């Protein structure tokens, strides 16, 4: 008997800043949507709602913003409910992310690539954690000194 597979991989741009929610048990949920170009069809795109949980959701909130390119891997999840106003059956499909790869740097000139987005309106400053090696000799490596 064949196994079922529910896996999706999407690459696109965020259509809005991620929104953060917290469950009653304290788990972080990040919700965002991406636009994926259809490729060669007169600037048409498909739009997908994405949900990222816990640590992945925290990273999404911290580093992503509208317009950033991402690669999302995850699974499809369908929700169904009765609309309280119309009484009609409603449903939607969303992606529950298992991995989100950040493909480009921030679009804001005040931000430094790799630094978290600031949630406050205060000034952003650049951190300098780079290690600079100033003296490198060109002596050959003695293989007997390598411990493996």
PyMOL CGO cylinders between C-alpha atoms (Angstrom):
from pymol import cmd
from pymol.cgo import CYLINDER

trace = [
    CYLINDER, 0.00, 0.00, 0.00, 1.33, 3.44, -0.93, 0.3, 1, 1, 1, 1, 1, 1,
    CYLINDER, 1.33, 3.44, -0.93, 2.01, 6.03, 1.74, 0.3, 1, 1, 1, 1, 1, 1,
    CYLINDER, 2.01, 6.03, 1.74, 0.36, 9.42, 1.63, 0.3, 1, 1, 1, 1, 1, 1,
    CYLINDER, 0.36, 9.42, 1.63, 2.51, 12.47, 0.96, 0.3, 1, 1, 1, 1, 1, 1,
    CYLINDER, 2.51, 12.47, 0.96, 1.63, 16.02, 1.92, 0.3, 1, 1, 1, 1, 1, 1,
    CYLINDER, 1.63, 16.02, 1.92, 4.54, 18.29, 1.06, 0.3, 1, 1, 1, 1, 1, 1,
    CYLINDER, 4.54, 18.29, 1.06, 4.76, 21.67, -0.63, 0.3, 1, 1, 1, 1, 1, 1,
    CYLINDER, 4.76, 21.67, -0.63, 7.69, 23.91, -1.58, 0.3, 1, 1, 1, 1, 1, 1,
    CYLINDER, 7.69, 23.91, -1.58, 7.00, 27.53, -2.53, 0.3, 1, 1, 1, 1, 1, 1,
    CYLINDER, 7.00, 27.53, -2.53, 9.26, 30.47, -3.37, 0.3, 1, 1, 1, 1, 1, 1,
    CYLINDER, 9.26, 30.47, -3.37, 7.89, 33.98, -3.39, 0.3, 1, 1, 1, 1, 1, 1,
    CYLINDER, 7.89, 33.98, -3.39, 7.71, 37.37, -1.70, 0.3, 1, 1, 1, 1, 1, 1,
    CYLINDER, 7.71, 37.37, -1.70, 5.89, 38.30, 1.49, 0.3, 1, 1, 1, 1, 1, 1,
    CYLINDER, 5.89, 38.30, 1.49, 2.77, 40.32, 0.73, 0.3, 1, 1, 1, 1, 1, 1,
    CYLINDER, 2.77, 40.32, 0.73, 2.60, 41.75, 4.26, 0.3, 1, 1, 1, 1, 1, 1,
    CYLINDER, 2.60, 41.75, 4.26, 4.59, 41.83, 7.49, 0.3, 1, 1, 1, 1, 1, 1,
    CYLINDER, 4.59, 41.83, 7.49, 4.21, 38.65, 9.56, 0.3, 1, 1, 1, 1, 1, 1,
    CYLINDER, 4.21, 38.65, 9.56, 1.65, 38.75, 12.37, 0.3, 1, 1, 1, 1, 1, 1,
    CYLINDER, 1.65, 38.75, 12.37, 2.38, 37.14, 15.73, 0.3, 1, 1, 1, 1, 1, 1,
    CYLINDER, 2.38, 37.14, 15.73, -0.11, 35.29, 17.94, 0.3, 1, 1, 1, 1, 1, 1,
    CYLINDER, -0.11, 35.29, 17.94, 0.36, 33.18, 21.04, 0.3, 1, 1, 1, 1, 1, 1,
    CYLINDER, 0.36, 33.18, 21.04, -1.69, 30.12, 21.99, 0.3, 1, 1, 1, 1, 1, 1,
    CYLINDER, -1.69, 30.12, 21.99, -3.13, 29.67, 25.47, 0.3, 1, 1, 1, 1, 1, 1,
    CYLINDER, -3.13, 29.67, 25.47, -0.27, 27.22, 26.14, 0.3, 1, 1, 1, 1, 1, 1,
    CYLINDER, -0.27, 27.22, 26.14, 2.30, 29.88, 25.23, 0.3, 1, 1, 1, 1, 1, 1,
    CYLINDER, 2.30, 29.88, 25.23, 3.32, 28.69, 21.77, 0.3, 1, 1, 1, 1, 1, 1,
    CYLINDER, 3.32, 28.69, 21.77, 4.23, 31.36, 19.22, 0.3, 1, 1, 1, 1, 1, 1,
    CYLINDER, 4.23, 31.36, 19.22, 2.47, 31.39, 15.86, 0.3, 1, 1, 1, 1, 1, 1,
    CYLINDER, 2.47, 31.39, 15.86, 3.56, 33.59, 12.94, 0.3, 1, 1, 1, 1, 1, 1,
    CYLINDER, 3.56, 33.59, 12.94, 1.14, 34.14, 10.06, 0.3, 1, 1, 1, 1, 1, 1,
    CYLINDER, 1.14, 34.14, 10.06, 2.12, 35.65, 6.74, 0.3, 1, 1, 1, 1, 1, 1,
    CYLINDER, 2.12, 35.65, 6.74, 1.32, 35.30, 3.07, 0.3, 1, 1, 1, 1, 1, 1,
    CYLINDER, 1.32, 35.30, 3.07, 3.47, 35.06, -0.03, 0.3, 1, 1, 1, 1, 1, 1,
    CYLINDER, 3.47, 35.06, -0.03, 2.92, 35.80, -3.70, 0.3, 1, 1, 1, 1, 1, 1,
    CYLINDER, 2.92, 35.80, -3.70, 4.36, 33.25, -6.13, 0.3, 1, 1, 1, 1, 1, 1,
    CYLINDER, 4.36, 33.25, -6.13, 4.72, 34.37, -9.75, 0.3, 1, 1, 1, 1, 1, 1,
    CYLINDER, 4.72, 34.37, -9.75, 3.16, 32.04, -12.31, 0.3, 1, 1, 1, 1, 1, 1,
    CYLINDER, 3.16, 32.04, -12.31, 6.06, 32.62, -14.68, 0.3, 1, 1, 1, 1, 1, 1,
    CYLINDER, 6.06, 32.62, -14.68, 5.43, 34.02, -18.14, 0.3, 1, 1, 1, 1, 1, 1,
    CYLINDER, 5.43, 34.02, -18.14, 1.72, 34.65, -17.66, 0.3, 1, 1, 1, 1, 1, 1,
    CYLINDER, 1.72, 34.65, -17.66, 1.54, 38.44, -17.77, 0.3, 1, 1, 1, 1, 1, 1,
    CYLINDER, 1.54, 38.44, -17.77, 2.54, 39.22, -14.19, 0.3, 1, 1, 1, 1, 1, 1,
    CYLINDER, 2.54, 39.22, -14.19, 0.00, 36.89, -12.61, 0.3, 1, 1, 1, 1, 1, 1,
    CYLINDER, 0.00, 36.89, -12.61, 0.67, 35.41, -9.18, 0.3, 1, 1, 1, 1, 1, 1,
    CYLINDER, 0.67, 35.41, -9.18, -0.82, 32.93, -6.76, 0.3, 1, 1, 1, 1, 1, 1,
    CYLINDER, -0.82, 32.93, -6.76, -1.16, 33.88, -3.10, 0.3, 1, 1, 1, 1, 1, 1,
    CYLINDER, -1.16, 33.88, -3.10, -0.63, 31.47, -0.20, 0.3, 1, 1, 1, 1, 1, 1,
    CYLINDER, -0.63, 31.47, -0.20, -1.28, 31.85, 3.53, 0.3, 1, 1, 1, 1, 1, 1,
    CYLINDER, -1.28, 31.85, 3.53, 1.57, 30.47, 5.65, 0.3, 1, 1, 1, 1, 1, 1,
    CYLINDER, 1.57, 30.47, 5.65, 1.70, 29.57, 9.36, 0.3, 1, 1, 1, 1, 1, 1,
    CYLINDER, 1.70, 29.57, 9.36, 4.98, 28.98, 11.21, 0.3, 1, 1, 1, 1, 1, 1,
    CYLINDER, 4.98, 28.98, 11.21, 5.00, 27.63, 14.77, 0.3, 1, 1, 1, 1, 1, 1,
    CYLINDER, 5.00, 27.63, 14.77, 7.22, 28.08, 17.82, 0.3, 1, 1, 1, 1, 1, 1,
    CYLINDER, 7.22, 28.08, 17.82, 10.95, 28.77, 17.15, 0.3, 1, 1, 1, 1, 1, 1,
    CYLINDER, 10.95, 28.77, 17.15, 10.45, 28.97, 13.38, 0.3, 1, 1, 1, 1, 1, 1,
    CYLINDER, 10.45, 28.97, 13.38, 7.61, 31.45, 13.93, 0.3, 1, 1, 1, 1, 1, 1,
    CYLINDER, 7.61, 31.45, 13.93, 9.80, 33.55, 16.24, 0.3, 1, 1, 1, 1, 1, 1,
    CYLINDER, 9.80, 33.55, 16.24, 12.53, 33.71, 13.56, 0.3, 1, 1, 1, 1, 1, 1,
    CYLINDER, 12.53, 33.71, 13.56, 10.00, 34.71, 10.92, 0.3, 1, 1, 1, 1, 1, 1,
    CYLINDER, 10.00, 34.71, 10.92, 8.68, 37.53, 13.14, 0.3, 1, 1, 1, 1, 1, 1,
    CYLINDER, 8.68, 37.53, 13.14, 12.21, 38.67, 13.95, 0.3, 1, 1, 1, 1, 1, 1,
    CYLINDER, 12.21, 38.67, 13.95, 13.75, 38.68, 10.47, 0.3, 1, 1, 1, 1, 1, 1,
    CYLINDER, 13.75, 38.68, 10.47, 11.07, 38.91, 7.76, 0.3, 1, 1, 1, 1, 1, 1,
    CYLINDER, 11.07, 38.91, 7.76, 9.06, 41.82, 6.46, 0.3, 1, 1, 1, 1, 1, 1,
    CYLINDER, 9.06, 41.82, 6.46, 6.89, 42.68, 3.47, 0.3, 1, 1, 1, 1, 1, 1,
    CYLINDER, 6.89, 42.68, 3.47, 8.67, 42.25, 0.14, 0.3, 1, 1, 1, 1, 1, 1,
    CYLINDER, 8.67, 42.25, 0.14, 11.33, 39.79, 1.36, 0.3, 1, 1, 1, 1, 1, 1,
    CYLINDER, 11.33, 39.79, 1.36, 11.90, 36.66, -0.75, 0.3, 1, 1, 1, 1, 1, 1,
    CYLINDER, 11.90, 36.66, -0.75, 11.53, 33.30, 0.99, 0.3, 1, 1, 1, 1, 1, 1,
    CYLINDER, 11.53, 33.30, 0.99, 11.55, 29.60, 0.25, 0.3, 1, 1, 1, 1, 1, 1,
    CYLINDER, 11.55, 29.60, 0.25, 8.88, 27.85, 2.30, 0.3, 1, 1, 1, 1, 1, 1,
    CYLINDER, 8.88, 27.85, 2.30, 8.71, 24.10, 2.82, 0.3, 1, 1, 1, 1, 1, 1,
    CYLINDER, 8.71, 24.10, 2.82, 5.76, 22.60, 4.61, 0.3, 1, 1, 1, 1, 1, 1,
    CYLINDER, 5.76, 22.60, 4.61, 2.48, 20.74, 4.36, 0.3, 1, 1, 1, 1, 1, 1,
    CYLINDER, 2.48, 20.74, 4.36, -1.01, 21.75, 3.31, 0.3, 1, 1, 1, 1, 1, 1,
    CYLINDER, -1.01, 21.75, 3.31, -3.75, 22.00, 5.92, 0.3, 1, 1, 1, 1, 1, 1,
    CYLINDER, -3.75, 22.00, 5.92, -7.44, 22.53, 5.21, 0.3, 1, 1, 1, 1, 1, 1,
    CYLINDER, -7.44, 22.53, 5.21, -9.83, 24.22, 7.65, 0.3, 1, 1, 1, 1, 1, 1,
    CYLINDER, -9.83, 24.22, 7.65, -13.62, 24.03, 7.33, 0.3, 1, 1, 1, 1, 1, 1,
    CYLINDER, -13.62, 24.03, 7.33, -16.22, 25.98, 9.31, 0.3, 1, 1, 1, 1, 1, 1,
    CYLINDER, -16.22, 25.98, 9.31, -19.76, 27.35, 9.14, 0.3, 1, 1, 1, 1, 1, 1,
    CYLINDER, -19.76, 27.35, 9.14, -19.94, 31.10, 8.52, 0.3, 1, 1, 1, 1, 1, 1,
    CYLINDER, -19.94, 31.10, 8.52, -21.83, 32.62, 11.47, 0.3, 1, 1, 1, 1, 1, 1,
    CYLINDER, -21.83, 32.62, 11.47, -23.32, 35.44, 9.36, 0.3, 1, 1, 1, 1, 1, 1,
    CYLINDER, -23.32, 35.44, 9.36, -24.43, 33.52, 6.27, 0.3, 1, 1, 1, 1, 1, 1,
    CYLINDER, -24.43, 33.52, 6.27, -24.62, 29.98, 7.63, 0.3, 1, 1, 1, 1, 1, 1,
    CYLINDER, -24.62, 29.98, 7.63, -22.71, 28.72, 4.59, 0.3, 1, 1, 1, 1, 1, 1,
    CYLINDER, -22.71, 28.72, 4.59, -19.94, 26.17, 4.77, 0.3, 1, 1, 1, 1, 1, 1,
    CYLINDER, -19.94, 26.17, 4.77, -16.51, 27.84, 4.37, 0.3, 1, 1, 1, 1, 1, 1,
    CYLINDER, -16.51, 27.84, 4.37, -13.06, 26.38, 3.90, 0.3, 1, 1, 1, 1, 1, 1,
    CYLINDER, -13.06, 26.38, 3.90, -9.51, 27.44, 3.22, 0.3, 1, 1, 1, 1, 1, 1,
    CYLINDER, -9.51, 27.44, 3.22, -6.18, 25.78, 2.58, 0.3, 1, 1, 1, 1, 1, 1,
    CYLINDER, -6.18, 25.78, 2.58, -3.01, 27.08, 4.19, 0.3, 1, 1, 1, 1, 1, 1,
    CYLINDER, -3.01, 27.08, 4.19, 0.60, 25.97, 4.41, 0.3, 1, 1, 1, 1, 1, 1,
    CYLINDER, 0.60, 25.97, 4.41, 2.02, 24.93, 7.78, 0.3, 1, 1, 1, 1, 1, 1,
    CYLINDER, 2.02, 24.93, 7.78, 5.72, 25.69, 7.38, 0.3, 1, 1, 1, 1, 1, 1,
    CYLINDER, 5.72, 25.69, 7.38, 8.35, 23.19, 8.49, 0.3, 1, 1, 1, 1, 1, 1,
    CYLINDER, 8.35, 23.19, 8.49, 11.23, 25.30, 7.13, 0.3, 1, 1, 1, 1, 1, 1,
    CYLINDER, 11.23, 25.30, 7.13, 11.57, 28.90, 5.91, 0.3, 1, 1, 1, 1, 1, 1,
    CYLINDER, 11.57, 28.90, 5.91, 14.72, 29.98, 4.07, 0.3, 1, 1, 1, 1, 1, 1,
    CYLINDER, 14.72, 29.98, 4.07, 15.40, 33.72, 3.92, 0.3, 1, 1, 1, 1, 1, 1,
    CYLINDER, 15.40, 33.72, 3.92, 16.59, 34.43, 0.37, 0.3, 1, 1, 1, 1, 1, 1,
    CYLINDER, 16.59, 34.43, 0.37, 17.59, 38.08, 0.46, 0.3, 1, 1, 1, 1, 1, 1,
    CYLINDER, 17.59, 38.08, 0.46, 18.49, 40.87, 2.84, 0.3, 1, 1, 1, 1, 1, 1,
    CYLINDER, 18.49, 40.87, 2.84, 16.19, 43.48, 4.30, 0.3, 1, 1, 1, 1, 1, 1,
    CYLINDER, 16.19, 43.48, 4.30, 14.84, 46.09, 1.91, 0.3, 1, 1, 1, 1, 1, 1,
    CYLINDER, 14.84, 46.09, 1.91, 15.07, 48.86, 4.50, 0.3, 1, 1, 1, 1, 1, 1,
    CYLINDER, 15.07, 48.86, 4.50, 18.34, 50.82, 4.17, 0.3, 1, 1, 1, 1, 1, 1,
    CYLINDER, 18.34, 50.82, 4.17, 18.47, 51.35, 7.94, 0.3, 1, 1, 1, 1, 1, 1,
    CYLINDER, 18.47, 51.35, 7.94, 18.75, 47.64, 8.58, 0.3, 1, 1, 1, 1, 1, 1,
    CYLINDER, 18.75, 47.64, 8.58, 21.89, 45.57, 8.34, 0.3, 1, 1, 1, 1, 1, 1,
    CYLINDER, 21.89, 45.57, 8.34, 21.67, 42.19, 6.63, 0.3, 1, 1, 1, 1, 1, 1,
    CYLINDER, 21.67, 42.19, 6.63, 21.30, 39.42, 9.19, 0.3, 1, 1, 1, 1, 1, 1,
    CYLINDER, 21.30, 39.42, 9.19, 20.22, 41.69, 12.02, 0.3, 1, 1, 1, 1, 1, 1,
    CYLINDER, 20.22, 41.69, 12.02, 16.73, 41.35, 13.50, 0.3, 1, 1, 1, 1, 1, 1,
    CYLINDER, 16.73, 41.35, 13.50, 14.00, 43.79, 12.59, 0.3, 1, 1, 1, 1, 1, 1,
    CYLINDER, 14.00, 43.79, 12.59, 13.38, 46.27, 15.39, 0.3, 1, 1, 1, 1, 1, 1,
    CYLINDER, 13.38, 46.27, 15.39, 9.81, 46.38, 16.68, 0.3, 1, 1, 1, 1, 1, 1,
    CYLINDER, 9.81, 46.38, 16.68, 10.28, 49.86, 18.13, 0.3, 1, 1, 1, 1, 1, 1,
    CYLINDER, 10.28, 49.86, 18.13, 10.40, 53.10, 16.19, 0.3, 1, 1, 1, 1, 1, 1,
    CYLINDER, 10.40, 53.10, 16.19, 13.80, 54.01, 17.70, 0.3, 1, 1, 1, 1, 1, 1,
    CYLINDER, 13.80, 54.01, 17.70, 17.04, 54.34, 15.77, 0.3, 1, 1, 1, 1, 1, 1,
    CYLINDER, 17.04, 54.34, 15.77, 18.72, 51.19, 14.55, 0.3, 1, 1, 1, 1, 1, 1,
    CYLINDER, 18.72, 51.19, 14.55, 22.44, 50.75, 15.06, 0.3, 1, 1, 1, 1, 1, 1,
    CYLINDER, 22.44, 50.75, 15.06, 24.91, 48.43, 13.35, 0.3, 1, 1, 1, 1, 1, 1,
    CYLINDER, 24.91, 48.43, 13.35, 26.58, 45.77, 15.48, 0.3, 1, 1, 1, 1, 1, 1,
    CYLINDER, 26.58, 45.77, 15.48, 30.17, 44.85, 14.70, 0.3, 1, 1, 1, 1, 1, 1,
    CYLINDER, 30.17, 44.85, 14.70, 30.82, 41.24, 15.69, 0.3, 1, 1, 1, 1, 1, 1,
    CYLINDER, 30.82, 41.24, 15.69, 33.17, 40.50, 12.79, 0.3, 1, 1, 1, 1, 1, 1,
    CYLINDER, 33.17, 40.50, 12.79, 36.48, 38.87, 13.59, 0.3, 1, 1, 1, 1, 1, 1,
    CYLINDER, 36.48, 38.87, 13.59, 39.39, 40.25, 11.59, 0.3, 1, 1, 1, 1, 1, 1,
    CYLINDER, 39.39, 40.25, 11.59, 42.47, 38.09, 11.13, 0.3, 1, 1, 1, 1, 1, 1,
    CYLINDER, 42.47, 38.09, 11.13, 45.38, 40.38, 10.47, 0.3, 1, 1, 1, 1, 1, 1,
    CYLINDER, 45.38, 40.38, 10.47, 48.41, 38.06, 10.36, 0.3, 1, 1, 1, 1, 1, 1,
    CYLINDER, 48.41, 38.06, 10.36, 48.26, 34.95, 8.20, 0.3, 1, 1, 1, 1, 1, 1,
    CYLINDER, 48.26, 34.95, 8.20, 51.49, 33.17, 7.45, 0.3, 1, 1, 1, 1, 1, 1,
    CYLINDER, 51.49, 33.17, 7.45, 52.01, 31.22, 4.27, 0.3, 1, 1, 1, 1, 1, 1,
    CYLINDER, 52.01, 31.22, 4.27, 53.84, 28.28, 5.84, 0.3, 1, 1, 1, 1, 1, 1,
    CYLINDER, 53.84, 28.28, 5.84, 52.78, 24.82, 4.62, 0.3, 1, 1, 1, 1, 1, 1,
    CYLINDER, 52.78, 24.82, 4.62, 50.51, 22.80, 6.89, 0.3, 1, 1, 1, 1, 1, 1,
    CYLINDER, 50.51, 22.80, 6.89, 52.19, 19.89, 8.68, 0.3, 1, 1, 1, 1, 1, 1,
    CYLINDER, 52.19, 19.89, 8.68, 49.71, 17.00, 8.28, 0.3, 1, 1, 1, 1, 1, 1,
    CYLINDER, 49.71, 17.00, 8.28, 51.13, 15.23, 11.35, 0.3, 1, 1, 1, 1, 1, 1,
    CYLINDER, 51.13, 15.23, 11.35, 49.72, 18.05, 13.52, 0.3, 1, 1, 1, 1, 1, 1,
    CYLINDER, 49.72, 18.05, 13.52, 46.13, 17.39, 12.43, 0.3, 1, 1, 1, 1, 1, 1,
    CYLINDER, 46.13, 17.39, 12.43, 44.41, 15.35, 15.19, 0.3, 1, 1, 1, 1, 1, 1,
    CYLINDER, 44.41, 15.35, 15.19, 42.35, 13.10, 12.92, 0.3, 1, 1, 1, 1, 1, 1,
]
cmd.load_cgo(trace, "trace")
